[in-house]
C-alpha cells in the first residue's frame, strides 16, 4: 500500500487530520520561529515515519519548501516510502562523516515525486549512530539546511532505550511524539516525554495515530495535543 495517503487520497479522513496537524503547528508557531521539527515515538511500530512523510507532503502541497532528513540510522525507511534510490555512499550517515560536507551536502539531497519536497535518506547503518548524531557537525548540517528550506523534518528513532532522539531533540524547535492508539501505554508516553524534557525539550506535542476510521479503509492520525510546557 502506498503510504503517502495525503497524495493518493487528499480528501480522506486521514488527510484532513494531517492538514489539521499542519495548521496547528503553524498557529502554535506564531510567536516561535519553527523551522525544524523532530518526529519520534516511544517504541518501534507506532507510525512515526508514516506520519513524517505525510506531514512533510502536507507542508509541500501548501507551497512550502520541505526537507525530510531520515535520522533513524538504525532502521530508516523514508527512501522506501518515497521510492527514492540511495546509492551506498549518499545517505545521511555518509554526510555526517563527510569532511567536506559544506561543499558536498547538496549531493545527498534527493528529489521526490512530490513537488517542493526533498529527502536525505538514512544511508548505510553505522555502528555508532548516537555518537554521529551527537557531533557538532550534525547540528551544523541541520542549521545549514534550515536556511534553504521553509521546513526541515527529522525522522528519528524511538525514545525509550536509545539516546539518538534525545541527542537530536536539542537541535529542533518542536517535537512530535507519535502514539499508537490502543497500543502505546500512557506510562510509556509519560516516560518518553520526561526523557525529552530532561535534556531540555519544551515544545512537545503528541499525535495519536492509527485510529480506525469507519469511512476509510486506512488508519488516520486522529488527535493532536495542546502544547506541553512547564
C-alpha positions in Angstrom: 0.0 0.0 0.0 1.2 3.5 -0.9 1.9 5.2 2.4 1.6 8.7 1.0 -2.1 8.8 1.7 -2.3 12.6 1.6 -1.2 12.5 -2.1 -3.2 9.4 -3.1 -6.4 10.2 -1.1 -6.2 14.0 -0.4 -9.8 14.2 0.8 -9.7 11.2 3.1 -10.2 11.4 6.9 -6.5 10.8 7.4 -5.5 13.6 5.0 -7.8 16.1 6.7 -6.3 15.2 10.1 -2.7 15.6 8.8 -3.7 19.0 7.4 -5.1 19.9 10.8 -1.8 19.0 12.4 0.0 21.2 9.9 -2.4 24.1 10.7 -1.9 23.6 14.5 1.9 23.7 14.0 1.5 26.9 12.1 -0.8 28.5 14.7 1.5 27.3 17.6 4.4 29.0 15.9 3.0 32.5 15.7 5.4 33.7 18.3 8.1 31.0 17.7 10.4 30.6 14.7 9.6 26.9 14.0 11.7 25.6 11.1 12.9 22.2 12.4 10.6 19.5 13.6 11.5 16.2 15.1 9.2 13.1 14.9 9.7 10.2 17.2 7.8 7.6 19.3 8.2 5.6 22.4 8.7 2.3 20.6 9.1 1.0 17.0 5.9 0.3 15.0 3.9 3.3 16.2 3.9 5.0 12.7 6.4 7.9 13.1 7.8 7.5 9.6 4.3 7.3 8.2 3.3 10.5 10.0 6.6 12.2 9.0 6.2 11.5 5.2 2.6 12.6 5.1 3.2 15.7 7.2 6.1 16.7 5.0 3.9 16.3 1.9 1.2 18.3 3.6 3.6 21.3 4.0 4.9 20.8 0.5 1.4 20.9 -1.2 0.9 24.1 0.8 3.7 25.6 -1.3 6.4 25.3 1.3 9.8 24.0 0.5 10.3 21.0 2.7 13.2 18.7 3.5 12.8 15.3 5.4 16.0 14.0 6.9 15.9 10.3 7.8 17.8 10.5 11.1 16.9 6.9 12.0 20.3 5.5 11.5 19.2 2.1 12.7 16.0 1.4 10.7 15.3 4.3 8.3 12.5 3.9 5.7 11.9 7.3 4.1 13.6 6.2 0.9 11.2 3.3 0.6 8.1 5.5 1.3 9.2 7.9 -1.4 10.6 5.3 -3.7 14.0 7.1 -3.9 17.1 5.3 -4.8 20.0 5.9 -2.5 23.5 4.8 -3.5 25.8 3.2 -1.0 27.6 6.5 -0.2 24.8 9.0 -0.5 22.8 8.9 2.8 22.7 11.0 6.0 25.2 8.7 7.7 27.6 9.4 4.9 27.0 13.2 5.1 27.8 13.1 8.8 31.3 11.8 8.1 32.0 13.8 5.0 35.0 16.1 5.8 34.0 18.5 3.0 30.2 18.4 3.8 29.8 22.2 3.4 30.9 21.8 -0.3 29.2 18.5 -0.9 26.0 18.4 1.1 23.8 19.1 -1.9 24.7 15.7 -3.5 23.0 14.0 -0.5 19.6 15.7 -1.1 17.2 13.7 -3.2 14.2 15.0 -5.1 10.9 13.2 -4.7 7.9 13.0 -6.9 6.1 15.4 -4.6 6.6 19.0 -5.7 8.6 21.1 -3.1 9.6 18.0 -1.1 13.2 16.7 -0.9 14.7 14.0 1.4 18.0 12.9 2.7 17.8 9.1 3.1 19.4 7.4 6.1 22.2 5.7 4.1 24.2 2.7 5.4 23.6 1.9 9.1 26.7 2.9 11.1 27.9 1.1 14.2 27.8 4.3 16.3 24.6 6.2 15.4 24.3 8.1 18.7 27.9 9.3 18.5 27.4 10.6 15.0 24.2 12.4 15.8 25.8 14.0 18.9 28.6 15.7 16.9 28.8 19.4 16.4 28.8 18.6 12.7 25.3 17.2 12.9 23.9 20.4 14.4 25.8 22.5 11.9 24.4 20.5 9.0 20.8 20.9 10.2 21.4 24.6 10.8 22.7 25.0 7.3 19.9 23.1 5.7 17.2 25.1 7.5 18.5 28.2 5.8 17.5 26.7 2.5 14.1 25.2 3.4 10.9 26.5 4.9 10.6 23.4 7.0 13.0 20.6 7.9 11.5 17.4 9.5 13.8 14.9 11.2 12.5 11.3 11.3 14.2 10.0 14.5 14.3 6.6 16.3 12.1 5.8 19.2 12.9 7.5 22.5 12.9 4.6 25.0 16.0 2.5 25.1 18.0 4.7 22.8 19.9 8.0 23.1 19.6 9.0 19.4 16.4 11.1 19.6 17.4 12.7 22.9 20.5 14.0 21.2 18.7 15.3 18.2 16.0 16.9 20.3 18.4 19.6 21.3 18.7 20.8 17.7 15.0 21.2 17.0 12.2 23.8 17.5 9.3 21.3 18.1 8.9 17.6 18.8 6.0 15.4 17.6 5.7 12.2 19.8 3.7 9.7 17.8 1.4 7.5 20.0 -0.3 4.3 18.7 -4.0 4.2 19.6 -4.9 1.4 22.0 -1.4 0.1 22.0 1.1 2.6 23.5 0.7 2.7 27.3 0.2 6.1 29.0 3.2 5.3 31.3 5.4 4.9 28.2 4.3 8.2 26.8 4.9 9.9 30.1 8.3 8.3 30.3 9.2 9.4 26.8 8.1 13.0 27.5 10.0 13.1 30.7 13.2 11.8 29.0 12.9 14.6 26.4 12.3 17.2 29.0 15.3 16.1 30.9 17.5 17.1 28.0 15.8 20.5 27.7 12.9 19.8 25.2 9.9 22.1 25.9 7.6 22.1 22.9 6.4 18.5 22.8 3.2 17.5 21.0 1.5 14.1 20.9 0.0 12.7 17.7 -2.5 9.8 18.3 -2.1 7.5 15.3 -3.9 4.5 13.9 -7.5 5.3 15.0 -9.7 3.0 12.9 -12.0 5.2 10.8 -15.3 3.7 9.7 -15.4 5.7 6.5 -11.8 4.9 5.5 -10.0 1.6 4.8 -6.8 3.0 6.3 -5.8 4.3 9.7 -5.5 8.0 10.4 -4.0 10.4 12.8 -6.9 11.5 14.9 -5.7 13.7 17.7 -3.2 16.5 18.3 -2.5 17.7 21.8 -2.2 21.2 23.1 1.4 22.4 23.7 3.1 20.9 26.7 5.1 23.4 28.7 6.0 23.6 32.3 
